Amino acid sequence: MTEPSQGARIDGHDNVIVQASGGSRVDVTLGATLALEPPPDPTALPPATSEYHLLQASAAVTEFVGRDYVLGQLREWLMHPDAFSIQVVTGGAGSGKTRLAHELLRGVPPGWQAGQIQPGRLRSVPDHQLPRAWRWDKPTLVAIDYASECGPALAAWIAALAPAASAERPMRILLLERGASEETGWFADVRGLWSRMSIPAFRSVLPPALPSPLGSLHEEAHRTALFAAARRAARALHKTSGPDPLADAQLEAWVRESTWREPLSLMMAGVLSASAEGGSLLRMNPRELATEIARRERERILRDPRVDKNQSAGELALQMAVRVTLAGGLPTQDLRQALQATAGALELTDAAAQSDARTVLLNKLPGEPGALSPLRPDIPAEAFVLTELFGENSFGPDAAAAALEFAWSRNRAAAISFWIRMDSRLQRSRSRRGSTQSPGIGSPGSPVPSRRAGAGGEPIGALPCAAGQHSRAQRLHE
């Protein structure tokens, strides 16, 4: 009798596998698949529990204003006769890229399917499985936010999909990122990979020229509408009763006198205006608005009877919120182990603090079923991370490095992308203030007091990427 095979590999689709003889264990590995995430339905979301929730594009607490022309151009692009086509939308943090994508996804023509694919999901599919990882049978629109996080997987994925598109089932891919260049960076790398693949037809699927980034909102009516809607949502969140004491004319004057021009800045100002004094609010720039939002989120997380009884639980919850945000989320099944590692890094030996911090986090950072949600959107999320890792109450450089190492182990591309964006924003804000030097986060000359290092704690070195530097982080990310 022939000896049974000790292993077998099955390729293709719709196979039936039967073990005729041998041991009791059968291992079957199915090819990875890619699934579209439908655009969020704001009416189906649970009630907002924090100001961060109000600011997220998925909540859609404001009308869609100021980007109608761009949305119209994208809808025309959908109907172009090409079987396969790519479009790129860029714009600074808070300029409305994600909300624009959601509006496009929700408004596709009848018979189309539309949704998002997360960069991490795209990177998880090996190149040899890409052709069968996802098939489509109708016109399809795919949006990919944070496109730079896809890395080489983006070029390989498009190389696998483009030949399968047809006039009956066209494919449109919308890439969203803060910036794109044909000379350097993620978009140039994608073009370079295609060039090395020697597939000249790909030139026709790219936009003939990168579009201008989404700019500021120039019309006062649009800015006022965003501010007023965010203010109403914040008053509802905080259960503020009675008529709004701020008259329409006064509200319009606030917006007119302010320097707020980007959608997210106007929304942050509107949220804060529900409980802030007008004079101080008007003097805030976008960075200061984000820092105030982060301060209030810190207070919200700490507002819990368990924290009142155990301060270590609050400190642990805040540091875990940083890690969850850097990693882009965390499955709740991994939370206990993550809290143990975080407590060890912070030298918090109170065992009860871990249990209490877990309960606090499950209550304060609910996400998709079975997961903790990262703080979003980017600008206030970056402010929160900066405050907790490098602010006056930080645990010092070792804790900051440990936080990045944790996020790196969970989601390397998301962690590094977040870190680079955060450092770039900090350097730009220092440059605007006229600083002669623009050091990275915690660079020499920027001492960071630490709970562990004592008063005037030891300054953090150059921006760590698991104890590296910004340039190294950029190289690793690319």
Residue pairs with C-beta under 8 A, 6 or more apart in sequence:
4 20
4 21
4 22
10 17
13 132
17 26
17 28
19 26
31 129
31 132
31 133
32 124
32 125
32 126
32 129
32 133
33 125
33 133
33 134
34 117
34 121
34 122
34 125
34 133
34 134
35 117
35 121
35 134
36 113
36 114
36 115
36 116
36 117
36 140
36 142
37 115
37 116
37 117
37 118
38 105
38 114
38 115
39 101
39 102
39 105
39 106
39 114
39 115
39 116
40 58
40 60
40 102
42 58
42 59
42 60
42 61
45 58
45 59
46 366
48 54
48 59
48 61
48 233
48 237
49 237
49 364
49 366
50 237
50 297
50 300
50 364
51 234
51 237
51 271
51 293
51 296
51 297
51 300
52 293
52 297
52 375
52 376
52 377
52 380
52 381
53 59
54 61
54 230
54 233
54 234
54 237
54 267
54 271
55 230
55 264
55 267
55 268
55 271
55 293
55 376
55 377
55 380
56 376
56 377
57 96
57 98
57 99
57 102
57 377
58 102
59 233
60 99
60 102
61 229
61 230
61 233
61 267
62 225
62 226
62 229
62 230
62 233
62 263
62 267
63 225
63 226
63 229
64 71
64 99
64 103
65 217
65 221
65 222
65 225
65 226
66 96
66 217
66 219
66 222
66 226
66 263
67 96
67 99
67 100
67 103
67 214
70 89
70 100
70 214
71 100
71 103
71 104
74 87
74 89
74 100
74 104
74 174
75 104
75 107
77 85
77 87
77 172
78 104
78 108
78 109
78 112
78 141
78 172
79 109
81 167
82 170
82 204
82 205
83 165
83 166
83 167
83 170
83 171
84 161
84 162
84 165
84 170
84 171
84 205
85 170
85 171
85 172
85 173
85 205
86 158
86 172
86 173
86 174
86 175
86 205
86 206
86 207
87 172
87 173
87 174
87 175
87 207
87 211
88 147
88 174
88 175
88 176
88 177
88 180
88 187
88 207
88 210
88 211
89 97
89 100
89 101
89 174
89 175
89 176
89 211
89 214
90 97
90 176
90 177
90 178
90 179
90 180
90 210
90 211
90 213
90 214
91 97
91 178
91 213
91 214
91 215
92 178
92 213
92 214
92 262
93 178
93 264
93 377
93 378
93 379
93 382
93 421
93 425
94 262
94 263
94 264
94 265
94 286
94 377
94 378
94 379
95 213
95 214
95 215
95 262
95 263
95 264
96 214
96 262
96 263
96 264
97 145
97 176
97 214
98 145
98 176
98 377
99 263
100 214
101 116
101 143
101 145
101 174
101 176
104 114
104 141
104 143
104 174
105 114
105 115
105 116
105 141
105 143
106 114
108 114
108 139
108 141
109 139
111 138
111 139
112 138
112 139
112 140
112 141
113 136
113 138
113 139
113 140
113 141
114 140
114 141
114 142
114 143
115 141
115 142
115 143
116 142
116 143
116 144
116 145
117 142
117 143
117 144
118 144
119 144
119 145
119 146
119 147
119 149
119 150
119 153
119 413
119 414
120 149
120 328
120 411
120 413
120 414
122 144
122 150
122 153
122 154
122 157
123 149
123 150
123 151
123 153
123 413
125 133
125 153
125 157
127 153
127 156
127 160
130 156
130 157
130 159
130 160
130 161
131 160
131 164
133 160
134 161
135 164
136 169
136 171
137 169
138 169
139 169
139 170
139 171
139 172
140 169
140 170
140 171
140 172
141 172
141 173
141 174
142 171
142 172
142 173
142 174
143 173
143 174
143 176
144 150
144 154
144 173
144 174
144 175
144 176
145 176
145 177
146 176
146 177
146 414
146 417
147 154
147 175
147 176
147 177
147 186
148 177
148 185
148 186
148 417
148 477
149 413
149 414
149 417
149 477
150 157
150 186
150 413
151 186
151 413
151 477
151 478
152 189
152 193
154 175
154 190
155 189
155 190
155 193
155 194
155 197
156 193
158 173
158 190
158 194
158 202
158 205
159 194
159 197
159 199
159 202
161 171
162 171
162 201
162 202
162 205
164 171
165 171
175 187
177 186
177 187
178 421
179 185
179 213
180 186
180 187
180 210
181 187
181 188
181 210
182 188
182 191
182 210
185 478
186 478
187 210
189 478
191 206
194 202
216 261
216 262
217 223
217 226
217 261
217 262
217 263
217 266
218 261
220 252
220 255
220 256
223 255
223 260
223 261
223 266
224 251
224 252
224 255
226 263
226 266
226 267
226 270
227 251
227 254
227 255
227 260
227 266
227 267
227 269
227 270
227 273
228 251
228 270
229 267
229 270
230 266
230 267
230 268
230 269
230 270
230 271
231 244
231 246
231 251
231 270
231 271
231 273
231 274
232 244
233 270
233 271
234 270
234 271
234 272
234 273
234 274
234 275
235 244
235 274
238 274
238 275
240 274
240 275
246 254
246 273
246 278
254 273
254 278
254 281
254 282
255 266
257 282
258 269
258 282
259 285
260 266
260 269
260 286
260 289
262 286
264 286
264 377
264 379
265 286
265 289
268 286
268 289
268 290
268 293
268 379
268 380
269 281
269 284
269 289
271 293
272 281
272 284
272 289
272 292
272 293
273 281
276 292
284 292
286 379
287 383
287 425
287 429
290 379
290 380
290 382
290 383
291 383
291 387
293 380
293 383
294 380
294 383
294 384
294 386
294 387
295 387
297 375
297 380
297 384
298 318
298 384
298 387
298 388
300 364
301 314
301 317
301 318
301 321
301 360
301 364
302 314
302 317
302 318
304 314
304 360
304 363
304 364
306 313
306 356
306 359
306 360
307 313
307 314
307 317
307 356
307 360
309 356
310 350
310 352
310 353
310 356
312 348
312 350
312 353
313 350
313 352
313 353
313 354
313 356
313 357
313 360
314 357
314 360
315 346
315 348
315 353
315 395
316 339
316 342
316 343
316 346
316 348
316 353
316 354
316 357
317 357
317 360
317 361
317 364
318 388
319 342
319 346
319 388
319 395
319 399
319 403
320 335
320 338
320 339
320 342
320 357
320 361
321 361
321 364
321 365
321 375
321 384
321 388
322 384
322 385
322 388
322 389
322 403
323 330
323 338
323 342
323 403
323 406
323 407
324 330
324 361
324 365
324 372
324 373
324 374
324 375
325 374
325 375
325 381
325 384
325 385
325 418
326 374
326 385
326 403
326 404
326 406
326 407
326 414
326 415
326 418
326 419
327 374
327 406
327 407
327 410
327 411
327 414
327 415
328 374
328 410
328 411
328 414
328 415
328 418
329 367
329 368
329 371
329 372
329 373
329 374
330 338
330 371
330 372
330 410
331 370
331 371
331 372
332 362
332 370
332 371
332 372
333 370
335 358
335 361
335 362
335 372
336 354
336 358
338 406
339 354
339 357
339 358
340 354
341 406
342 402
342 406
343 349
343 353
343 354
345 398
345 399
345 402
345 403
345 406
346 395
346 399
346 402
347 452
361 372
362 372
365 372
365 373
365 374
365 375
366 372
366 373
367 373
367 374
374 381
375 381
375 384
378 418
378 421
379 425
381 418
382 418
382 421
382 422
382 425
385 418
385 422
386 422
386 426
386 441
388 394
389 399
389 400
389 403
390 400
390 441
390 442
390 448
390 460
391 448
392 449
393 451
394 400
394 448
394 449
394 450
394 451
395 450
395 451
395 452
396 448
396 450
396 451
396 452
396 453
396 457
396 458
396 460
397 442
397 448
397 450
397 458
397 460
397 461
397 464
398 452
399 452
400 442
400 460
400 464
401 464
401 466
401 467
404 415
404 419
404 464
404 465
404 466
405 466
407 414
407 415
407 418
408 415
408 416
408 465
408 466
412 476
413 477
416 465
416 473
416 476
416 477
417 477
419 463
419 465
419 473
420 470
420 473
420 474
420 477
422 441
423 440
423 441
423 463
423 470
426 440
426 441
427 438
427 439
427 440
430 437
430 438
430 439
431 438
437 445
439 445
439 446
439 462
440 462
440 463
440 469
440 470
441 460
441 463
442 448
442 459
442 460
442 461
442 462
442 463
443 459
443 460
443 461
443 462
443 463
444 459
444 461
444 462
445 459
446 459
446 460
447 456
447 457
447 458
447 459
448 457
448 459
448 460
449 455
449 456
449 457
450 457
450 458
462 469
462 470
463 469
463 470
463 473
465 472
465 473
465 476
468 476
